[in-house]
Amino acid sequence: MCLISGLCLTPSSAAASSAPSFAAASSDASSLILPSQEVVNLTTTMFPPSPLYTCHHYIFIYESYPGVCDVDKMKHSPHGAYAVSGTGEFSINTTKSTSPKIKISINGPKSAKGLLIYVQNDSGEHFGKFENTNDLFSFKDCDEQNQHSTLTHNSAVEKQLPFDFEWSPENDKANGTVQAIVLVSFSEWYKLDEQSISS
């Protein structure tokens, strides 16, 4: 297998049933950078150059943000094949803060690298506004009309829980559900049980 920076090497149709696919974002032939920016060493087994492999420009790099805006679409992302049942003992908790603000916390048994969190109304729209005071997280542009309604990670560093945020509704009316995904690693992520909020 040839390893070319920024290319995805996939087997041709003749070999697709028996050969794996690889995504590369590094010129270093000893490692491949996967969507979560985790490095997997491949020094022990490298395929020789073969006409059975075709190179395509196809790359997923989500070190500083997730590739989705909807928790239900995570299963269709590169992480999807590693879907894990259950919540991994991670949970969403809400408490009333200074009205009309609501404190939203993500709790769990271990640290995490990634997060996607938002409040969704009955129409499936993200609404409200997070007050982000944690430099490990950034707003994700999922809605041009409300760019502060969705929060996500901005790096792949380990982050200690709990994650605490303050969220404010629109027009002082909070009727919706908190939706969140916690990413522990590329192959371990959890969609959390949604948490209803109202005012």
C-alpha positions as CSV (number, residue, x, y, z in Angstrom):
1,M,0.0,0.0,0.0
2,C,1.3,3.4,-0.9
3,L,0.8,6.0,1.8
4,I,0.2,9.5,0.5
5,S,-0.4,12.6,2.6
6,G,-4.0,13.7,2.5
7,L,-5.3,10.8,0.6
8,C,-7.6,7.9,1.3
9,L,-6.5,4.5,0.0
10,T,-9.2,2.1,-0.7
11,P,-9.2,-1.3,-2.4
12,S,-10.6,-1.6,-5.9
13,S,-13.9,-3.4,-6.4
14,A,-12.1,-6.6,-7.1
15,A,-10.4,-6.6,-3.7
16,A,-13.0,-4.7,-1.7
17,S,-14.4,-7.8,0.0
18,S,-11.1,-8.9,1.5
19,A,-9.0,-5.7,2.0
20,P,-9.4,-2.9,4.5
21,S,-9.7,0.9,3.8
22,F,-7.3,3.5,5.2
23,A,-7.5,7.2,5.6
24,A,-4.3,9.2,5.7
25,A,-3.6,12.8,6.8
26,S,0.1,12.5,7.5
27,S,3.2,12.0,5.4
28,D,4.5,9.8,8.2
29,A,4.2,6.2,7.0
30,S,4.2,4.8,10.5
31,S,0.8,6.3,11.5
32,L,-2.6,7.4,10.2
33,I,-4.5,10.2,11.6
34,L,-8.1,9.2,12.1
35,P,-11.2,11.5,12.3
36,S,-10.8,11.9,16.1
37,Q,-7.1,12.7,15.6
38,E,-6.1,9.5,17.4
39,V,-2.9,8.1,15.9
40,V,-2.9,4.4,15.2
41,N,0.5,2.8,14.6
42,L,0.8,0.6,11.6
43,T,4.5,-0.1,11.8
44,T,3.9,-3.8,12.2
45,T,2.0,-4.4,9.1
46,M,2.2,-2.4,5.9
47,F,0.8,-3.6,2.6
48,P,3.2,-3.5,-0.4
49,P,2.3,-1.3,-3.4
50,S,-0.5,-2.9,-5.3
51,P,-2.6,-2.0,-8.4
52,L,-5.6,-3.2,-6.4
53,Y,-5.6,0.0,-4.4
54,T,-6.8,3.3,-5.6
55,C,-6.1,6.7,-4.1
56,H,-8.9,9.2,-3.5
57,H,-9.0,12.7,-2.0
58,Y,-11.2,11.7,1.0
59,I,-10.4,12.8,4.5
60,F,-12.1,13.2,7.8
61,I,-10.3,15.4,10.3
62,Y,-12.4,16.5,13.3
63,E,-9.8,17.3,15.9
64,S,-11.4,20.6,16.9
65,Y,-15.1,20.0,16.3
66,P,-17.5,17.1,15.5
67,G,-18.5,16.5,11.9
68,V,-22.2,16.5,12.8
69,C,-24.7,19.0,14.3
70,D,-27.3,16.3,15.1
71,V,-26.7,13.7,17.8
72,D,-28.8,11.2,15.8
73,K,-26.5,11.5,12.8
74,M,-23.4,10.5,14.6
75,K,-24.1,6.9,13.7
76,H,-23.7,7.8,10.0
77,S,-20.3,9.5,10.6
78,P,-16.9,7.7,10.6
79,H,-17.5,6.9,14.2
80,G,-20.7,5.2,13.5
81,A,-19.3,1.7,13.2
82,Y,-18.3,1.9,16.8
83,A,-21.7,2.8,18.2
84,V,-22.0,1.6,21.8
85,S,-25.3,0.8,23.4
86,G,-26.1,2.6,26.6
87,T,-24.8,5.8,28.0
88,G,-21.5,4.6,29.5
89,E,-22.8,6.1,32.8
90,F,-22.6,9.6,31.4
91,S,-25.6,11.8,32.1
92,I,-27.1,15.3,31.5
93,N,-28.2,17.1,34.6
94,T,-30.1,20.5,34.8
95,T,-30.7,22.9,37.6
96,K,-32.3,26.3,37.7
97,S,-29.8,29.1,37.8
98,T,-30.4,32.9,38.0
99,S,-33.7,33.2,36.1
100,P,-34.1,32.5,33.2
101,K,-30.8,30.8,33.0
102,I,-30.4,27.0,33.4
103,K,-27.2,25.2,34.5
104,I,-26.6,22.2,32.3
105,S,-23.9,19.7,33.5
106,I,-22.4,16.6,31.8
107,N,-21.3,14.0,34.4
108,G,-19.6,10.7,34.0
109,P,-17.1,8.2,35.3
110,K,-14.1,9.2,33.3
111,S,-12.6,12.0,31.1
112,A,-13.7,12.7,27.6
113,K,-12.1,14.2,24.4
114,G,-15.2,15.4,22.6
115,L,-18.6,16.8,23.2
116,L,-21.6,18.0,21.2
117,I,-24.4,19.6,23.2
118,Y,-27.5,21.7,22.4
119,V,-31.1,22.3,23.4
120,Q,-33.7,21.2,20.8
121,N,-37.3,22.4,20.5
122,D,-40.3,20.4,19.3
123,S,-39.4,21.2,15.7
124,G,-35.9,19.7,16.0
125,E,-34.3,23.2,16.0
126,H,-31.4,24.2,18.2
127,F,-32.4,27.2,20.3
128,G,-31.3,29.3,23.2
129,K,-27.9,30.6,24.0
130,F,-24.9,29.0,25.9
131,E,-22.6,31.2,27.9
132,N,-19.2,29.6,27.2
133,T,-16.6,30.4,29.8
134,N,-14.5,27.3,29.3
135,D,-11.7,27.6,26.8
136,L,-11.9,23.9,26.0
137,F,-15.2,24.4,24.2
138,S,-16.4,26.6,21.3
139,F,-19.6,27.4,19.6
140,K,-20.4,25.3,16.6
141,D,-22.0,27.0,13.6
142,C,-25.1,24.8,13.1
143,D,-27.6,27.6,12.7
144,E,-26.8,30.9,11.0
145,Q,-29.6,32.6,12.9
146,N,-28.3,31.5,16.3
147,Q,-24.6,30.8,16.5
148,H,-24.5,30.3,20.3
149,S,-27.0,27.5,20.5
150,T,-24.5,24.6,20.1
151,L,-21.3,23.9,21.9
152,T,-18.5,21.5,21.0
153,H,-14.9,20.7,21.8
154,N,-12.1,22.6,20.2
155,S,-9.3,20.1,20.7
156,A,-8.8,16.4,21.2
157,V,-7.1,16.8,24.7
158,E,-8.5,14.9,27.6
159,K,-11.1,16.9,29.5
160,Q,-12.1,16.2,33.1
161,L,-15.7,16.0,34.0
162,P,-18.1,17.4,35.0
163,F,-18.7,19.9,32.2
164,D,-20.8,22.8,33.4
165,F,-22.5,25.3,31.2
166,E,-25.1,28.1,31.6
167,W,-27.9,28.2,29.0
168,S,-30.5,30.9,28.5
169,P,-33.8,30.3,26.6
170,E,-35.3,32.7,24.0
171,N,-38.0,35.0,25.2
172,D,-37.6,33.5,28.7
173,K,-39.4,30.4,27.7
174,A,-37.5,27.1,27.9
175,N,-39.4,24.2,26.5
176,G,-37.2,21.5,24.9
177,T,-34.7,18.8,25.5
178,V,-31.0,18.8,26.1
179,Q,-29.2,16.6,23.5
180,A,-25.6,15.5,23.9
181,I,-22.9,13.1,22.7
182,V,-19.7,12.4,24.7
183,L,-16.7,11.1,22.8
184,V,-14.2,9.2,25.0
185,S,-12.1,8.0,22.0
186,F,-12.7,7.4,18.3
187,S,-14.1,4.0,19.0
188,E,-16.0,4.9,22.2
189,W,-18.8,7.4,22.2
190,Y,-22.2,7.7,23.8
191,K,-25.4,9.4,23.0
192,L,-26.8,10.5,26.3
193,D,-30.4,10.2,27.5
194,E,-32.0,13.5,26.7
195,Q,-33.1,15.8,29.5
196,S,-36.3,17.8,29.3
197,I,-36.3,21.4,30.4
198,S,-39.2,23.8,30.8
199,S,-40.0,27.1,32.4
